[in-house]
Amino acid sequence: MTKSAQAADNQFLPEATFDNTAEERTYLKSRLCAAFWHFASLGFDEGIAGIITVRDPEDTGTFWTNPITVPFAHMTPDQLIRVDGATGLTVEGEGVVNLPAFSIHAEIHAARPDTQAAIHLHTTYGRAYSSLGKLLEPITQDHTAFYEDHAIFDDFTGIVFDRMEGKQIAAALGNAKGVILRNHGLVAVAETLDAAVWWFTIFDTCCHISLLAEAAGDPIALDDEVARLTAQQIGNHQVGYASAQRLLARAIDARTQVGGRS
Ligand SMILES: [Zn+2]
């Protein structure tokens, strides 16, 4: 399905459309910066961890991402780099990528041609929940976005530079929108960057809620039938895309107010 056809299908909120790939690339780079500003505002920028990859609309084996040295809050389109999925080498822009993290994303994007974006950040609640080694139970409406739509990768063996771990994580993810990397953190993917931003944000929030609820008592999960129905209502791409709009608008506004370049 073409991008325009997808946009026409989205009755909930029309998606951005483009006349050519150059226009789409410019848009995606500015949108990617807004995503970094958003996650910076949540405190998700930590050390040299954390990566967002966005598939180039023309050279689809390459991905726009963050150079390892630039803080999320400082990101501007001219600082983004384009990295080859097969080699991990920077093919446009200045700087290098976090190679272990990129290798995971490259394998996910290779296994999932439907994914425009993948997000992996070292968040407090995502990491804490990941240590439990279990899926999220559908204990709130928001959790159902991940009902039967997230997975666990439970074979962490340290930071690995070869591609095998990335292939295994991609296999664990399957067709889902997210995977919990046990003892490591969260990965979320989507067919648009905007939706990926939303899924990652609430993936972490759901981990937070589950930690709170399980610490306080024995949370009651929704019945499978209700969880499945609610997942269809709020777990689809249109809702993910629409829900990200306010987050990203807020990040862009905050950036403008402090006089930053966008
Ligand atoms: Zn990581």
Residues whose N, C-alpha, C, O or C-beta is under 5 A from the ligand:
A	BS01	ZN	A49
